[in-house]
Amino acid sequence: MTDLKQLRSVMVEANGMLPFEVYKELYHLAAQGSGGTIVEIGTAHGAGTIALCLGALSAGKEPQVFTVDRFEGRYSSRTAYGGVVDNLEIVRTNFRSAGVDRHVQIFAGSSSDFAAQQSLERIDVLVLDADGRIDRDLINFADSLSNDAAIVIDDYDSRAHFSSRADGSTYIDLKHVITKLLLDKYASAGLVDITRICHSTAFCRKKAGSHWDKRQMADLALECYRELVFTDFDRNTIAKWLRQRAKSNIPAWLLRRIRDYRTARMKPVPL
Ligand SMILES: C[S@@+](CC[C@H](N)C(=O)[O-])C[C@H]1O[C@@H](n2cnc3c(N)ncnc32)[C@H](O)[C@@H]1O
């Protein structure tokens, strides 16, 4: 049984991008489930995969985990670590040191390629933490989801973000906004039940007895994408982003000097 302190340090070693509470929930979800097949879209460096695997193993289950990531591309956070080969090396090392490599199959490619190439008969847990296009993944995996499959969806909140790439170019990131619109739409259409929200991660279940009509799901999704035309933007987000940009342009040596100067001013003056 992995204790929570151990789990925390494994998550840090694997460059986990989610709050620790979310990894704890993933661990417990896999421990409580009936075992079986877990599919995760958005491996990054494997923190979520490891949490799921260790959870299942802690309950004496033999999980079969498929984890999928393109590990490259204009909008992938993995680009900062090199190409596909470099990222695969990092992920494999992380899986080995967490002792889960035997249970995990890594697919380097898009979630659509994975869905087209793998014909999984049954998925018991589906975790989506990729690019916000959850309609695509839910439709692609609709036929494989077990009747009471657990579905975990990250980036479930209405916050629009500004983001910058390593080359300094900037884009508007509506991944969270579209995820919330889509999941709420599917929940109100009676396809999923949202059972718990931890930070920005929604823990859901496929609704018992629901019929997933892929054509209808695509139509519902189109309504959500249409809503993006006018998207609210919180002014604080803009201010925060501008501050971060300004800060990232200040050289490290100057930041150190400012910090030392502030620390010196805070020291009590000897009487
Ligand atoms: C936020 S990170 C995942 C974080 C990870 N679950 C963790 O626990 O640290 C999102 C990842 O999704 C991947 N990704 C984005 N779009 C994808 C797609 N269409 N198919 C497969 N992977 C994708 C990116 O390359 C990136 O590594």
The ligand as a Gaussian input file, in Angstrom:
#p B3LYP/6-31G(d) Opt

LIG

0 1
 C       -2.320000      18.902000     -18.975000
 S       -1.319000      17.730000     -19.728000
 C       -1.718000      16.252000     -18.892000
 C       -1.283000      16.223000     -17.447000
 C       -1.191000      14.834000     -16.835000
 N       -2.450000      14.136000     -16.862000
 C       -0.627000      14.858000     -15.422000
 O       -1.206000      14.228000     -14.516000
 O        0.424000      15.499000     -15.190000
 C       -2.076000      17.566000     -21.270000
 C       -1.348000      16.591000     -22.223000
 O       -2.274000      16.238000     -23.255000
 C       -1.547000      16.031000     -24.450000
 N       -2.500000      16.181000     -25.573000
 C       -3.118000      17.306000     -25.990000
 N       -3.958000      17.039000     -26.984000
 C       -3.880000      15.706000     -27.215000
 C       -4.530000      14.812000     -28.131000
 N       -5.443000      15.250000     -29.008000
 N       -4.211000      13.502000     -28.085000
 C       -3.298000      13.033000     -27.196000
 N       -2.673000      13.831000     -26.304000
 C       -2.953000      15.147000     -26.314000
 C       -0.441000      17.080000     -24.406000
 O        0.645000      16.688000     -25.206000
 C       -0.115000      17.160000     -22.912000
 O        1.000000      16.382000     -22.586000

